[in-house]
Amino acid sequence: MTVPGDTSTRAASSSPLVDSGRHESVPTGSHPAPFAALARATAGGTPANGRPHDDDTPASAADPGRETAAAHARSAAPAAGNATHSGRGVDFLALARGRRSVRAYDGRPVPRALLEELLEAACWAPSPHGRQPWRFVVLTRDAPKRRLADAMGAEWERQLALDGQPTATVATRLARSRQRIVDAPALVLACLYLGDLDRYPDEERGRAEEIMAIQSLGAALQTLLLAAFARGLDGGWMCAPLFCQQTARAALDLDNALVPHALLTIGYAARDPHRRPRRPLDELVVRFD
Ligand SMILES: Cc1cc2nc3c(=O)[nH]c(=O)nc-3n(C[C@H](O)[C@H](O)[C@H](O)COP(=O)(O)O)c2cc1C
């Protein structure tokens, strides 16, 4: 699967408060439809608002050229833009509390339309400058799932051996992890794509920009998981690709500009999993003035 390369030539802005104003298009490669549309909607050429995160001036008031880009983004973006406030009043807390990590599925396939709905939901997560620095690789066929599981497994085996873990433990952990990946009806490999972000001459701000992108990848994945739960599906988060990024990329023949960060398994839970309790709020809120 060909994916967008790092073709951005975005100029460094001297301050995170200043938009460079350059929003070059990123080629969408050969995404099969309708993922081509999703890729367009998430590519840097059509940022949702095309301006820094702290600038909420309406696009049309500031720059008519921007309005054109924004209008294009709206038409290329996933549907639901009109019903801006239609989600208000839903019992979100129930959804947030209901979602839980699932690690075993009952084998029923997940319809493609449902998967697309989840991916679309993810696209509405907040992101730095609205640039959506994430790309998704969706796997539902056995062959690519096995290829990914085998490649990551081989790398993990090497790492576990380095840790000095007993052979039997290594074998058990590897088999469990492989099974989890191969048996999941659908996988979403979430990759970071930094090509559209602002660039800075100094490392510190560059690092902050990258962290923002990673933060927003997490927001996108949580949105996806909540959407899955809302639609009767379940999901689980595997950090494995983060520990073997090049291996995961090579296994799926992905562009070097894509940085694998997480693997989500999606399907219908085989059983209700153990629920992890949460810490009391007073442990987490260190100050509430
Ligand atoms: C960044 C991140 C990495 C995670 N990696 C893994 C993982 O590799 N394997 C796994 O089984 N769960 C993983 N999880 C899921 C957590 O273990 C899970 O969210 C946590 O135990 C709370 O349980 P809950 O999701 O059921 O509420 C990860 C979660 C996050 C946010």
The ligand as a Gaussian input file, in Angstrom:
#p B3LYP/6-31G(d) Opt

LIG

0 1
 C       -0.461000       4.003000      24.821000
 C       -1.129000       2.730000      25.263000
 C       -0.481000       1.522000      25.066000
 C       -1.099000       0.322000      25.404000
 N       -0.485000      -0.844000      25.097000
 C       -1.096000      -2.010000      25.387000
 C       -0.504000      -3.245000      24.996000
 O        0.553000      -3.292000      24.385000
 N       -1.149000      -4.383000      25.328000
 C       -2.353000      -4.379000      25.981000
 O       -2.889000      -5.454000      26.239000
 N       -2.947000      -3.222000      26.356000
 C       -2.358000      -2.046000      26.063000
 N       -2.967000      -0.857000      26.393000
 C       -4.289000      -0.884000      27.048000
 C       -4.169000      -0.634000      28.554000
 O       -3.569000      -1.717000      29.179000
 C       -5.577000      -0.371000      29.091000
 O       -6.135000       0.744000      28.452000
 C       -5.548000      -0.133000      30.588000
 O       -5.134000      -1.277000      31.275000
 C       -6.910000       0.278000      31.119000
 O       -7.873000      -0.715000      30.827000
 P       -9.178000      -0.376000      29.972000
 O       -8.756000       0.132000      28.614000
 O       -9.922000      -1.690000      29.858000
 O       -9.965000       0.645000      30.700000
 C       -2.372000       0.340000      26.038000
 C       -3.002000       1.568000      26.259000
 C       -2.397000       2.741000      25.877000
 C       -3.134000       4.056000      26.058000

